[in-house]
Amino acid sequence: MKVKVVCRKLYDYVRYDLKEIAFPSSLPDPPHIKKRRKLTWKESYYVIKEASRLYAASWVRDIGPELRPNDYKKEENADRIGGVDEKKEKEPTTLEDLAVAARGGMETLKPALQRLYMTRASAYKDAMKSFIEGYQEGVQHIMDKKEESESQKPEDDAKVHLTSNR
């Protein structure tokens, strides 16, 4: 009899608990969420095909008009309006530089990070220098006003004494 109970408990463990441990079920959806229908095999194939195409295209630096058609239309319209047929050379952003350097490994990443830090440090230094200059100008302006008001004060005091004596 005990063997039968142990077998049943082991069977229940494998059937319910082990399954939940190996493949945990997610929390149930909130009541206001409407469930979508499941995709067919054909629809799933098209989704995977499109996703893999987009993923493969994202590894190229210039991903082309098929992924961002609106951006390329704007450039073409600008070229037509300006009458310039040549493509404008754009400088890559800092983030793009770091992304390219990260793909190249530590040898290319280190100089890119040093360039970034030096650029930020020089910008910070320039900002602090201009702040200090502006602060000194403001202090000098206040001191000049204070000196002017002090130099005018004795004259005003003399006028007050003259009017009070009458």
Secondary structure as UniProt FT lines:
FT   HELIX           2..12
FT   HELIX           13..18
FT   HELIX           19..22
FT   TURN            31..32
FT   HELIX           41..57
FT   TURN            58..59
FT   TURN            65..67
FT   HELIX           69..82
FT   HELIX           94..104
FT   HELIX           106..165
//
